[in-house]
């Protein structure tokens, strides 16, 4: 159990959503804030915790994870802090952070086949390919003020979608590694370049990326849950928070949470003035739907429930942002992932020979001339706790799902799992007999449609995301990917953890320091190395 439980009041703390932000926020309450678990409550719409850090299945039915996570040793300051206090489930005496750092040492990432061209040949990555004009635009962007970038997309800044910039190794690195697309926010793109400046030298090979040895649910969520449940934290599942009541004052004081259970039962949770609430604003995997080997996923682009809560409270109080900016464009915020389980290792063995990487070592391979812009990942086995040597697993994502495939001639949205696998193996120079064996080893091929997976990258203006603790708030804070942390980057585990730690400390009036963002963009050694790489 974390902490010493030093509080002697009956203050209650409520988290809306059981994603990583809420779970680590609760861990900070236990470790640093003197809370007992029985005074911490986490309300979740799904029947399981973890939010977008999901993962489940077995070798007979197939494994499925909607997303996949990467970590950075230099810039995940708060994530490493709290996970350094969470005991490992696999190695006695280790923390989760210890396990992840050890795995990065024993299974280092170094991609030798990062990008594949239209001729099915591995592309060279010894230079980024930016011309003088593009370098000047990049330099101007890095010096710009965010207020000058309101609502602008990346193609607004660098040129139309078919321009040279979007066919450079530099761009491929940002699209495949972080899921940027030409129509997403140049403001967020700028933050990424600045925050991850040291990684520019290593993006083409993904060198230095830290991964969990197991899937994200087993590797991160389960250890957290063991600590929280062991401390007596209350979890309420199958229950959405649909709205909040506020005190009739100029400030922001929550007085009640309105709930809706999955069986249709409505309820109200009274929030006293001394109680605190931290709500997850929005969820990138809301409305995700699954297909299977012989069935396409049915897309659900209705307005998501997590954004509905945000919309309801933003209509009541100023300073709570604008959810429609992010969740009003499913035609632009969508992409798909794909999970395939095999009874055999034919594809993995072929990939090892072709890429010259052991399975998992190469992180990913991206098909830059694919109409879908596919990116495949084959994590180091056993990636799943229940995976044995007879089963292999592949995860893939694609960012241009409306385009007809090169080989199946259908938009990815309309494809079954079998058709998606066919597009993938036809995009590789695999001999026909090997392709036949791969097809025969399929256990399950699962398409995952996610209409809001890139919602956090939609073009926005300053003020569209509320502060972690808004001005005038007495008991309401936010976590997740849709609150504002100056200088930090969304679509990362660090962002959710940092937001929760900030919210918890500020609502409690604590002077404890949140691990600061490292000012690596002011390090002359880093700047010099970056300049040399960009000018190659």
Number of C-alpha atoms within 10 A of each C-alpha: 19 20 16 13 16 12 11 9 9 12 15 18 22 22 26 25 32 27 25 27 30 32 26 27 27 29 30 22 24 24 18 17 20 16 28 25 24 14 17 24 21 23 22 24 22 17 10 14 25 23 22 21 22 21 18 15 15 15 19 13 11 22 25 26 20 26 22 18 14 14 18 18 15 16 19 19 19 23 24 24 14 21 22 16 20 25 21 22 18 12 11 8 9 17 21 24 22 19 22 23 19 16 15 18 12 8 16 20 22 22 23 22 23 28 25 20 16 13 11 15 13 18 17 15 18 11 15 20 19 21 13 10 11 16 15 12 12 17 11 12 21 16 9 13 11 16 11 12 21 17 17 18 23 22 19 16 17 19 15 14 15 10 11 15 21 20 15 17 23 19 19 25 23 18 19 24 17 15 18 22 26 19 18 25 25 28 27 23 21 20 19 17 18 19 20 18 20 20 19 21 19 16 22 25 21 23 17 18 19 21 26 24 23 17 23 23 21 20 23 23 22 16 19 27 18 14 21 23 14 12 19 15 21 16 17 19 18 14 22 23 24 19 17 21 18 17 12 10 8 11 15 23 24 22 19 17 20 16 20 17 17 14 8 9 9 14 13 14 13 14 21 14 13 13 21 24 26 27 26 28 24 27 23 28 21 21 19 20 18 19 19 20 20 15 17 23 23 15 18 16 19 12 17 20 17 24 23 19 21 23 20 15 17 16 12 13 13 15 17 24 23 20 24 15 17 24 27 18 17 20 11 21 23 22 24 25 24 26 27 25 25 25 19 19 18 18 21 20 12 16 19 15 11 15 17 14 17 20 19 22 22 26 28 24 21 25 26 22 17 22 20 23 19 23 26 21 20 23 26 20 17 16 20 24 15 12 17 13 10 10 21 30 30 18 23 25 25 22 24 21 22 16 16 18 21 16 16 16 13 17 17 28 21 18 25 20 27 21 22 28 24 16 22 20 18 17 20 18 12 16 11 11 8 14 18 12 14 21 16 13 17 21 21 23 29 30 35 28 28 26 28 30 27 24 27 26 26 27 21 22 18 15 15 20 22 23 21 26 24 21 13 14 14 20 24 21 26 29 34 30 27 31 27 24 19 9 14 19 22 21 19 18 21 24 25 29 29 27 31 31 27 23 26 27 19 17 18 14 9 12 8 12 9 14 15 10 16 14 12 17 16 11 12 10 12 16 14 10 14 17 13 10 14 16 13 10
